[in-house]
Each structure stands twice: as C-alpha cells, then as structure tokens.
C-alpha cells in the first residue's frame, strides 16, 4: 500500500512553514513509488508501479488529495523518480526515461539516457532550464554519474562523475554546479551477485509481510535487528559496481564546470551510505545518509556552506531502526525538509525533520505511524498570488 502525506501548508497556505505539521491526505494510490514532484502547490506527479498494470505515471491537480493515471506506460519496466520545469516533465527508471513537453498530458521515450534513480531540475529553483538524471548509463563501459537534457528530456548527454561507488542522487543549483551523492551498502546485506529481482525465488531474504505487495522489482531487505527496509534493485546493478561492496560507502562528487571535471569532496568508507542531497545555492548543500548495521548504525545529515570544502554532521539519529532517504530545499531562505522513518519488524513510522538555518540545526516536526517517507518535494506559491511565504510540501510513502 502507498500513502501520500503532505504538510498542512497545502491545505492552509497561511500557516507558516515553521509551524506546519504533516498528515495523511491520500491512501491506496497504487502499489509502490519512490519519487514525487509538484509543478506548483496543486499539480503533482508520481512515478509508480501498479500490480497488474506495470509502470505508470499518476497525476494530481488538487494538491495530492486525488490521483489519476493519465495514460498507460506498458513500455516502462519500473519508474523511480520524476522532476521537471515549465511544461516539461521527465520520469526515469530501470530501463530509461520518458518525457512530456505538455505538462504531463502525453509522454514519449527519451534518447541517450539509461538506468536512472533520481531526476532533478537544473538551475536556480525559481528558474530552472534543464533536467538531470542520476544513475548508470550505457550497456558497455557504462558511465556512473549524470545524464543531462536541455530540450525537456528528449535527448540526454551522459557524464561520468568519477565515483568509487554507485551514483544515487543529485542536486544542481546552477547550470555549472552539480553535486552527486553516491553510496552502497555491504554485499552481505544484499542478494548474492548472481541473483536479481527477475528471479525472486533465489533471493536470500524473506518476502515482504502480507500487508505489503511484493513485485519482481521491489523487495524488503532484512535489517540487522530483524526489521525490514524497502530496497529497489536496478537490472545489472551488481555487474556495474566500481567500489568495495563489503563495507558501507558514501561519497559526494562535485563539478563546477557542467560535468567536464569532477572533484570528490566527501568520502566515508565503513560507516554509512549516502541518500538524497539538496542545495540552497552553489555553496550551501545538505545530504542524508544511513546505515542499518555496524558501530555507526543510524541516520544522519551532513551539510556544507563552502561548496563542499568542509562538511559538518548536523544531525545524528543513532540506532539501526533510523532511516533518512530524501531531503529538499523549499525555496525559502535557509529552509530544508528531510524525510525518512523508523523501521522495525513490527511497524514503521514516517519522520519529518525541519531546518530553517541552512541545515545547521534540525527539529523533528512530525511523525506518522504506519508510514515511511521515501521522497519529498516543496513548492512556493507564485509571487503574484502569494498569500504567505509558506511552501507547500508533499512526501510519498512509497512502499
């Protein structure tokens, strides 16, 4: 089951973001999803997977309260994320990208991309002009990094980010400044390299509890404490790994010349792996990470205010039950939301952490029992009709 949760700012725009709480506004939208994107406070998209229908893209025009499938996508194997700018919408997944240039009415197959886990708009938050997909691209000598499109998603050009581990998420605060978060967890916590989700009978770990539908592309990975954590495998992932998979690894790679050259600005080998990353501008960025085993088990947030020269851990939630998957900058000065949850063998609780000082400190704003937040997106009201500076935010419980 998938549940949509959204900030009260969606329902009452006059409520300041710092006072906002989170509540469930839509349930049973589909089987599984791992990304969410809103073009404004009312119009949003989910790249989803529906049992019996396969990959689909669902759309809301009422701030996430109701969702409809705009057209079938039988050619897609698994969609993982979505983003856009203007009338351009791009979804990415296990077998490539699809794009729309008419606000999501119709989608076409993109050219030049590959297996993408993350999609982000490129440029200043209020005026993006390109789209980027983070993942692995190409069947032979694949590039581990970014695919970039300047024509709304029709054609992508790929860039290798010079990583020692798997490209996972990205942030692109300007046309030339690109951040990639990368990481992997120990192979011992994963399937054997010879196994994949196209042969689930060979998997080493238990199937999902009966309350969660398991598809050939999704599984729940058993944690060290006996709980379960959602996990998405891209086809052929094991064959394309560049680093040591016997330990947790996290890396941030930065390009300041639009992907021509890259510099590794953060590395950790042994403690945790990196998930989502977001930037307020070229210099101020934060990323989330986690580990469900080892001496440093827990979730954390690291932030920089000097373009990656220094990173400070500004939040640490100890214990293997804690998870943070995604983070977003809202567009309000200094404001971030980071989402994830606590997971055990008995239940899950979605958690929403809030910062209004560029990630220097965090407060737990809300917890929702029975959910797990896997992605988040926020939008400010248009300046012409803005009743408040409060952004509208939506998150997805994708599993």
N, C-alpha and C positions, 0 to 999 in steps of 0.2 A: 504494500500500500504506500502511496505517496501523499504527503500532506504539504500544503502551502502555508507558510507562516509569514506575516507581514507586520511592519511597525504600525502603531496607531496613527502615525502621521499620514498614512494612506487614507485612513478613514476620517481624520480630523486634521486638516493641514495647518491649523492654527496652533497645534500643540508643539512647543519647541522640541527639537530633536533630543536634547539632553534629558527631557522628561518622558520620552517615548518609551512605551513598553511593547512587547511582542505578543501576538495572539494568533491562533489558527483561524484562517479565513476561507480555506477550501480544502476538501479532503477527497481521496479516491479519484484523483485526476488521471491516474494511469498506473503502470507497473513500476517504472523506475526512471529517474532522471538525475543528472549530475550538474546541470548548469541552468542559469536563469538570466534573462536580460530584459530590461524595460527601456523603451524608447522615450517614455515620459512617465508621469505618475499614474497613467491609466493603461497604457498599451504595453504588454509584455509577451515574451516568448519562452517556451521551454523546449529543449531538445529531449525527446523522450523515447522510451521503449515500451511497447504495449504487447502483452501476451496475446497471440493470435493475429496481431496486425503488424508486428515488426517495428522498425524505426518510424517515428512520426515527429512532427513539429506542431505543438499546440499553442494557441494564442489567446490572450485575454485582452479585453477592451474596457474592463471595469476595475482596474487596479488589483487583479488577481482573484476576484471572487468567483468568476466562472471562466472555464477554458474550453475551447473548441479546436478540433483538428481541421486545418484549413485545406489540406489535400493529402492523399496517400503518398508515401515515400517508400515504395517497395524496393527501390534500388539501394536503399541505405541499410547497412548491417547494424550499426549502432551509433547514434548521435550522442556526443558527450558534452558539448558546450555551444553557446550561441552569443553573439555580440553584433554590433552594427553602428552605423552613423547615418543620419538623414533617413532616406528611404531604403538604404542598403542593410540587409540582414544576412549574416553568414552563420551556418552551423557546421561543426566539424565533428569527426568521429573516426571509427576504426578503419574505414575504407575511403576516406576522403571528405571533401567539403561540398556543400550546396550553398547557393546564394540566391538572394532576391533583390531586385532593384526597384520593387514597387511596394515596399512596406510589408512584405510577407504574404502577398496575395498568391504569388507563384514562385517556385524555386527551380533552379537549374543546377546541373552538375558543374563544379568548378574544374579548372585545369591547373596542374602543376603542384598540387598540394600533396597530402599523404595522410598518415595516421596522426590526427591532432587531438590533444586532450583539452586544450584551453584556447579560447578565442577572445581577443581584446581589440577595442578600437585604439587607433594610434593618433597621438597628438593631444593637445590641451583638452581637458574634459569638456569644456563648452564648445569646442570647435575641432573635433577630430576629422581627419581627411584620408584615412587608410584603415586597413584591417589586418591583424596579425593572428596567425595560428601557431601554437607552440606544440611541438611533438617530434616525430621522426618521419623523414620524407625521402622516398625513393626506395626501390626494391634492391638495387645493387649499390654498395657503398653508401648507405643511407646517411643523410645529414641529420644530426641530432641538434635541433635548435628551433629556427623560426621560418615560417613561410609568410611572405608579405604580399598584400594585394593593394594596388592603388586605383583599381577600377571597380570597386564594390564587391569583389570576391570572384570575378570571372576567371582571372588568371593570377597565379601565385608564383613568386620567385623565392627560392629557398636559400637559407643561410645556416652554416654550421657554427654553433656557439662555442665550440672548443671545450666541451664539457667532459669530465671524467665519469659522470653518471647521467641519469635519464632526464631530459628536459621535460618539465611538467607544467609550469605556469609562467605567465609573463606579465609585465607592466611596461607601457610605452607612453611615458608622459609627454614626449615631444617627438618630432619627426626623426630626429637623430639619436635620441637617448632611449635605449632598450635594455630592460632588465629581464633576465630569465632565472627562475628558481628551478632547481633540479635536485633529484634525490632518488634513493632506493632503500629498501629495507632488506634485511638478511634473507638470503635464498631459503634458509631453514624455515622461515615464516611463510613461504610461498609454496606453490606447487613445484614438483620436480620439473626440471627444464624440458623434459620430453612431453610433459602434459600441458594441455591448454583447455580453454573453456569450450572448444569444439568437441572435446572428448571428456565430458564431465565425470563419466564413470571412473576415470583414472585418478580423479582428484584425491589428495591425501586428507582433506579436511571434510568435516561434516557438512551436509546440506543446511540451508537456512532453516530456522524454525518455521513451523507451519503458518505463522502469521505473515511471512514474507515470501513472495513468489520468486523462485529461482529460475533464471533463464540461462541459456547456454553462454551468455556473455557476462553475467554477473555472478558473484559468489560472496559468501560471508566468510572472511578469514578468521580463524580461531585465534584468540589472543592468549597471552601467557597466563592470564587469570581466569581462563575458561569462558570469557565472553566472546562476542563476535563483532567484527568490524567489516563494513562494506568495502569491496575491492573490485575494481574494474581492470580486466586484462585486455590489452590490445594484441591483435594477432601477431605472432612472431616476435613478441617483446623480448623473450629470453635470448634470441639469436642476435639481437642488436645492442645488448648491454656492453658498455665500454669500461665499466669500473668493477671493483671488487664487491661482489654481492654477498659476501659472508658477514658484512657489518652494515649498520645504518650509515648513510652518507647524505650530506646536504651541501649544496653549492649554489652561489649566486654569481652569474656571469653578466657583465655589463659591456655594452657597446655604446660609444658616443659618436659614432660616425655612420649610423644607419646600417649596422651589421657588417661593415667591411673588416673591422678588427674587434677582438673581444679580450676582456681582462677579467680573470676570476677574482672577485672582490670579497668573497666569503667562502670558507671551506670548513666542514666538520666531518671527520671520519670516525664513526664509532658511537655517537650519542643519539642522533635523530635524523629524520629525513625532512626535506622542505616541501611545503604545500603552497598555498596561494600567496601572491605578492601584489602589493598595490602601492601607488605613488601619488603624492600630492603634487609634486613637481619633479624636476630633474634631480634635485638634491635630497628630497625627503621621501623616504620609502620605508615600508614595513613588510615583513613576511612572517607567515606562521609555519610551525613545524611540530612534529610529534614523534614519539616512539612508544611502543606498547610493551617493551621489554628492556632489560639492562639497568645499569645503575642510574642512568639519566632518564628513565621512563617518565613520560608526561608530555604535556603540550606547552608550547612557548611561542612568544612573539619577539622578533629581533627588529630593530629599527636603526636607520641611518639618517643623519641630517647633513651629511657632507659627501653626497654622491657615492656612497659605498666605501669611502676611505676607512670609516670606523662603524662598527655595528654594536649596539647595546641590547642586551636581553632585558626587555622592559616588562615582561610578564612570564611567569613560570607556574604551571599547574602540575604539581608532582603527582605521579601515580599512573599506571598503565591504562586506567579507565578514562583518562582525559584525552580529548582529541580536538584539534582545531584544523579545519580544512580550507577555509577561504577567508579573504579579507578584502574590503573595498574602501576607497576614499570617496566620501559623499559629494564633494564639491564645495562644502562649507569649509572655511579655513580651519585647518588642523584636525579635521574630523575623520575618524575611521570607525568601521564596524568589522569585528572578527567573529566568525561563527564556527560552530562545531558541536560538541556534546560530550557527555559522559556515557560510557557503554559498559554493560555488564552482561552476564549470562541471563539475567532476569529482565532487564529493561534498558531503555535509553532515555536520555534527557537532553534536549537541544539547549545550547548555551549561546548567549549573545553578549559579547564584550565590546565596550564603547570607549573611545578616546576622543577628547576634544583638544588635546595639546600635542598634536603631531606624533602620537604614539608614545610619549614619554611616560604616561601612566594610563591604567585601564580600570574600568569598573564593570562588574557583572550586572548588566541591565535587566536581563530576563532569563528564565528557564522555563521550558515547555516539556512536561512529562510525556513520554511515549513518542517523542520525535528525535530527529538527528539532523541538524542543519549542515548541508553539504555545499551550498553555494549562496552568495548574497549579491544583490545589486541595489543601488540607490540612485534616485534622480531628483534634482531640484526642480521646483515649478518654474515655468518660463518667466523671465523677468517682467514681461508685460502684464501678466496676470497674477504675479506672485502675491499671495496674501500673507506669507510668512517665509522666513528663511529656512524652515524645517524641510529636510529632504524626505521623500517617500522611499521606503526601503522594502524589499521583498527578499525572502530567503526560501530555499527549497529543501524539504526533507525528501531526498531522492531515493530512499530505499525503503 
